[in-house]
Amino acid sequence: MSLSANRDVFITCAVTGSGDSTGRSDKVPITPQQIADAAIDAAKAGAAIAHIHVRDPNTGVPSRDPELYRNVVDLVRQSGTDVVLNLTAGMGGDLTIGSVEQPLPLDSQGTDLAGATERLVHVAQLLPEICTLDCGTMNFGEGDYVMTNTPSMLCEMARQIQKLGVRPEIEIFDTGHLVLAKWLKSQGLIDDPVVVQLCMGIAWGAPDDISTLNSLINNLPDDWIFSAFSIGRNQMPYVALAATAGGNIRVGLEDNIWLEKGVLASNGQLVEKAAVIANTMGYNLLTPQQTREKLKLQKRWI
């Protein structure tokens, strides 16, 4: 890994995610108000982008209800806080087999498979500046859950995102996902600049060792803009690694709930810690507006 000459980086804060972290930390936001407040706090701490999932306000389980997204987006926009909103489009690709001996019928509790248009309905309604595109299929964690994103599904989602004028953030969880992302670009379905998030350390995807990270970065086209993160205790080391390699930074409670050993974090605290690391290393943190200009985003608040 070579030292990058780029000194301008932006921070993304992934404020809640769709994992079971709500049972392990009372600081993980659940309601639209809590999620919006977390995004606002992250922005005030130095994050240029807030990556948003939503949850059922009563149970805390992940949701793709467009009205919940609308509530979060409206609350952030009405606050007057400038932050780039990045809405997930990863929900609706969840498949859980019934059991190892009887895979069918699928587990109805863990399976949520929706068509491309349905997975993007909140994006079409709210027109965020960025939405995610999970570029591949993989075993995800323990058990029988599979994150499911077929090439034909991704083509249609990319086509619709492109038509909406929203910038896709392509999430890469393993090396083959990068190959698929390049193929989508070759089909004319991804506009420049291509924005990539390298998602490291998630079982059973790309491990978060430096060799694997370096391999992914070395295979990125030179004009692609990337961020990189790792889950759990390696979240903060990856702040330094991503910036050093010429990329951008992601932290947040979606990926890690700890500020330090035994101390639960808030999103704002994680961003503050990342900002200190980046500033100490001599990197300049981009504002939301500077990030918009770098990524050529369309700001269309409605």
C-alpha positions as CSV (number, residue, x, y, z in Angstrom):
1,M,0.0,0.0,0.0
2,S,1.5,3.3,-1.1
3,L,1.1,6.6,0.6
4,S,-1.5,8.7,-1.3
5,A,-0.8,12.3,-2.3
6,N,-4.5,13.1,-1.8
7,R,-5.1,15.1,1.4
8,D,-8.8,15.9,1.0
9,V,-11.2,13.2,2.4
10,F,-14.8,13.1,3.4
11,I,-16.4,11.1,6.3
12,T,-19.6,9.0,5.9
13,C,-21.5,8.1,9.1
14,A,-23.6,4.9,8.8
15,V,-25.9,5.7,11.7
16,T,-28.0,2.6,12.3
17,G,-27.8,-0.2,9.7
18,S,-30.1,-3.3,9.7
19,G,-28.3,-5.6,12.1
20,D,-29.3,-6.7,15.6
21,S,-27.2,-4.1,17.3
22,T,-30.2,-2.5,19.0
23,G,-30.1,-5.4,21.4
24,R,-26.5,-4.7,22.3
25,S,-26.5,-0.9,22.6
26,D,-29.2,1.5,23.6
27,K,-27.4,4.2,21.6
28,V,-28.3,2.7,18.2
29,P,-31.1,4.9,16.9
30,I,-34.4,3.3,16.1
31,T,-37.2,5.8,15.5
32,P,-37.2,8.3,12.7
33,Q,-36.5,11.1,15.1
34,Q,-33.6,9.3,16.7
35,I,-32.1,8.4,13.3
36,A,-32.5,12.0,12.1
37,D,-30.9,13.3,15.3
38,A,-28.0,10.8,14.8
39,A,-27.4,12.1,11.3
40,I,-27.5,15.7,12.4
41,D,-25.1,15.0,15.3
42,A,-22.8,13.2,12.9
43,A,-22.8,16.1,10.5
44,K,-22.0,18.6,13.3
45,A,-19.1,16.3,14.4
46,G,-17.6,16.4,10.8
47,A,-19.4,13.9,8.7
48,A,-20.2,15.1,5.2
49,I,-22.5,12.1,4.4
50,A,-25.1,10.3,6.5
51,H,-25.9,6.7,5.4
52,I,-29.5,5.9,6.3
53,H,-31.4,2.7,7.1
54,V,-34.7,2.8,8.9
55,R,-36.2,0.5,11.5
56,D,-39.7,-0.3,12.8
57,P,-40.1,2.3,15.6
58,N,-41.9,-0.2,17.9
59,T,-39.7,-3.3,17.4
60,G,-36.3,-1.9,16.2
61,V,-36.2,-4.5,13.3
62,P,-35.0,-3.3,9.9
63,S,-37.7,-1.9,7.6
64,R,-38.0,-0.5,4.1
65,D,-41.2,1.4,4.7
66,P,-41.0,4.5,2.5
67,E,-42.8,6.7,5.0
68,L,-40.2,6.0,7.6
69,Y,-37.5,7.2,5.1
70,R,-39.6,10.2,4.4
71,N,-39.9,11.0,8.1
72,V,-36.1,10.8,8.5
73,V,-35.4,12.8,5.4
74,D,-37.9,15.5,6.3
75,L,-36.5,15.9,9.8
76,V,-33.0,16.2,8.6
77,R,-33.8,18.7,5.9
78,Q,-36.1,20.8,8.2
79,S,-33.3,21.0,10.8
80,G,-31.2,23.2,8.5
81,T,-28.2,21.0,8.9
82,D,-26.2,20.5,5.7
83,V,-25.4,16.9,5.2
84,V,-25.5,14.7,2.1
85,L,-28.1,11.9,2.5
86,N,-27.3,8.4,1.3
87,L,-30.3,6.1,1.5
88,T,-29.8,2.4,1.5
89,A,-31.3,0.4,-1.4
90,G,-30.0,-2.9,0.0
91,M,-33.2,-3.9,1.7
92,G,-35.4,-6.4,-0.2
93,G,-32.6,-8.7,-1.1
94,D,-32.8,-11.0,1.9
95,L,-33.0,-14.8,1.5
96,T,-32.9,-17.3,4.3
97,I,-33.2,-21.0,3.6
98,G,-35.5,-23.2,5.7
99,S,-32.9,-25.6,7.0
100,V,-29.8,-27.5,5.9
101,E,-31.9,-30.7,5.2
102,Q,-35.0,-28.9,4.0
103,P,-34.0,-25.6,2.4
104,L,-37.5,-25.1,0.9
105,P,-39.8,-23.5,1.8
106,L,-37.7,-20.5,2.6
107,D,-37.7,-19.1,6.2
108,S,-40.5,-16.5,6.0
109,Q,-39.1,-14.6,9.0
110,G,-35.7,-14.0,7.4
111,T,-36.6,-13.7,3.8
112,D,-37.6,-10.4,2.2
113,L,-37.3,-10.5,-1.6
114,A,-38.6,-7.6,-3.6
115,G,-38.4,-6.4,-7.2
116,A,-36.1,-3.7,-8.4
117,T,-38.8,-1.0,-8.5
118,E,-40.1,-1.8,-5.1
119,R,-36.6,-1.8,-3.6
120,L,-36.1,1.8,-5.0
121,V,-39.5,3.2,-4.3
122,H,-38.2,5.4,-1.4
123,V,-35.4,6.6,-3.6
124,A,-37.8,7.6,-6.4
125,Q,-40.0,9.4,-4.0
126,L,-37.4,11.3,-2.0
127,L,-34.5,11.7,-4.6
128,P,-31.6,11.6,-2.2
129,E,-28.2,12.7,-3.5
130,I,-26.8,9.1,-3.1
131,C,-28.3,5.6,-2.7
132,T,-26.4,2.4,-2.2
133,L,-26.1,-0.5,-4.7
134,D,-24.9,-3.7,-3.1
135,C,-23.0,-5.2,-6.0
136,G,-23.2,-8.9,-5.4
137,T,-24.5,-12.0,-3.6
138,M,-22.8,-13.6,-0.6
139,N,-23.3,-15.6,2.6
140,F,-23.6,-13.0,5.3
141,G,-22.7,-13.9,8.8
142,E,-23.6,-17.2,10.4
143,G,-26.7,-19.4,9.8
144,D,-28.6,-19.7,6.5
145,Y,-28.9,-16.0,5.4
146,V,-27.8,-15.0,1.9
147,M,-27.6,-11.4,0.7
148,T,-29.0,-11.7,-2.8
149,N,-28.3,-9.4,-5.6
150,T,-28.3,-11.1,-9.0
151,P,-26.7,-9.5,-12.1
152,S,-30.1,-8.9,-13.8
153,M,-31.5,-7.3,-10.6
154,L,-28.4,-5.0,-10.3
155,C,-28.7,-4.0,-14.0
156,E,-32.3,-3.0,-13.5
157,M,-31.6,-1.2,-10.2
158,A,-28.6,0.6,-11.7
159,R,-30.8,1.6,-14.7
160,Q,-33.5,3.1,-12.5
161,I,-31.0,4.9,-10.3
162,Q,-29.3,6.4,-13.3
163,K,-32.6,7.6,-14.7
164,L,-33.5,9.2,-11.4
165,G,-30.2,11.2,-11.5
166,V,-29.1,9.8,-8.1
167,R,-25.5,8.9,-7.6
168,P,-25.1,5.2,-6.7
169,E,-22.6,4.2,-4.0
170,I,-21.5,0.8,-5.1
171,E,-20.9,-1.4,-2.0
172,I,-18.2,-4.0,-2.5
173,F,-18.2,-6.9,0.0
174,D,-15.9,-9.2,-1.9
175,T,-13.5,-9.3,-4.8
176,G,-16.0,-10.6,-7.3
177,H,-18.3,-7.7,-6.5
178,L,-15.7,-5.4,-7.9
179,V,-15.6,-7.4,-11.2
180,L,-19.4,-7.0,-11.3
181,A,-19.2,-3.3,-10.7
182,K,-16.8,-2.9,-13.6
183,W,-19.2,-4.8,-15.8
184,L,-22.1,-2.6,-14.8
185,K,-20.0,0.4,-15.7
186,S,-19.1,-1.2,-19.1
187,Q,-22.8,-1.6,-19.8
188,G,-23.2,2.2,-19.5
189,L,-25.4,1.8,-16.3
190,I,-23.1,3.7,-13.9
191,D,-22.2,7.4,-14.6
192,D,-19.0,9.1,-13.7
193,P,-17.7,9.6,-11.2
194,V,-18.0,6.1,-10.0
195,V,-18.3,6.0,-6.2
196,V,-17.4,2.8,-4.3
197,Q,-17.5,1.6,-0.7
198,L,-15.2,-1.2,0.2
199,C,-16.9,-3.1,3.0
200,M,-14.3,-5.2,4.9
201,G,-14.3,-7.8,7.6
202,I,-17.8,-9.0,7.2
203,A,-18.2,-12.8,7.3
204,W,-18.0,-14.3,4.7
205,G,-16.8,-11.5,2.5
206,A,-13.5,-9.8,2.0
207,P,-11.4,-10.1,5.2
208,D,-10.0,-6.8,6.6
209,D,-6.3,-7.6,6.4
210,I,-4.2,-5.1,4.6
211,S,-3.3,-7.5,1.7
212,T,-7.0,-7.9,0.7
213,L,-7.7,-4.2,1.0
214,N,-4.6,-3.5,-1.1
215,S,-5.7,-6.0,-3.7
216,L,-9.1,-4.3,-4.0
217,I,-7.6,-0.9,-4.2
218,N,-5.1,-1.9,-6.8
219,N,-7.9,-3.3,-9.0
220,L,-10.0,-0.1,-8.8
221,P,-9.9,2.1,-12.0
222,D,-7.8,5.2,-11.3
223,D,-10.7,7.6,-11.7
224,W,-13.0,5.8,-9.3
225,I,-13.6,7.4,-5.9
226,F,-13.6,5.0,-2.9
227,S,-14.2,4.8,0.8
228,A,-13.3,1.8,3.0
229,F,-14.3,0.6,6.4
230,S,-14.1,-2.4,8.6
231,I,-16.6,-3.6,11.2
232,G,-16.0,-3.9,14.9
233,R,-12.7,-3.1,16.6
234,N,-10.9,-2.4,13.3
235,Q,-13.2,0.5,12.5
236,M,-10.8,3.2,13.7
237,P,-7.6,1.6,12.2
238,Y,-9.4,1.7,8.9
239,V,-9.9,5.5,9.3
240,A,-6.1,5.7,8.9
241,L,-5.8,2.9,6.3
242,A,-8.5,4.3,4.0
243,A,-7.1,7.8,4.0
244,T,-3.5,6.7,3.6
245,A,-4.5,4.6,0.6
246,G,-6.2,7.6,-1.1
247,G,-9.7,6.8,-0.1
248,N,-12.4,8.3,2.2
249,I,-13.6,7.3,5.6
250,R,-16.7,5.6,7.0
251,V,-17.6,5.1,10.7
252,G,-20.9,4.7,12.5
253,L,-23.0,2.4,14.7
254,E,-24.0,0.3,11.7
255,D,-20.5,-1.1,11.7
256,N,-19.3,-0.8,15.3
257,I,-21.0,0.1,18.6
258,W,-17.9,0.7,20.8
259,L,-16.0,3.9,21.4
260,E,-13.3,2.0,23.3
261,K,-13.2,-1.2,25.2
262,G,-16.3,-1.4,27.4
263,V,-17.6,2.0,26.4
264,L,-20.6,2.2,24.1
265,A,-20.4,5.0,21.4
266,S,-22.8,7.4,19.8
267,N,-22.5,8.2,16.1
268,G,-21.3,11.7,16.9
269,Q,-18.5,10.4,19.1
270,L,-17.3,8.0,16.4
271,V,-17.2,10.8,13.9
272,E,-15.4,13.0,16.3
273,K,-12.8,10.3,16.9
274,A,-12.3,9.7,13.2
275,A,-12.0,13.4,12.6
276,V,-9.2,13.6,15.2
277,I,-7.3,10.8,13.6
278,A,-7.6,12.3,10.1
279,N,-6.7,15.8,11.2
280,T,-3.7,14.5,13.2
281,M,-2.5,12.7,10.1
282,G,-2.7,15.9,8.1
283,Y,-5.8,15.3,6.1
284,N,-8.4,18.0,5.3
285,L,-12.0,17.0,6.0
286,L,-14.4,18.0,3.2
287,T,-17.6,19.8,4.0
288,P,-20.9,18.5,2.6
289,Q,-20.8,21.1,-0.2
290,Q,-17.2,20.2,-1.1
291,T,-18.2,16.6,-1.1
292,R,-21.1,17.4,-3.4
293,E,-18.7,19.1,-5.8
294,K,-16.3,16.2,-5.7
295,L,-19.0,13.5,-6.4
296,K,-21.0,15.8,-8.8
297,L,-24.2,15.3,-6.8
298,Q,-27.6,16.7,-7.6
299,K,-29.0,18.5,-4.5
300,R,-32.8,18.3,-5.0
301,W,-34.5,18.8,-1.7
302,I,-38.3,18.5,-2.0
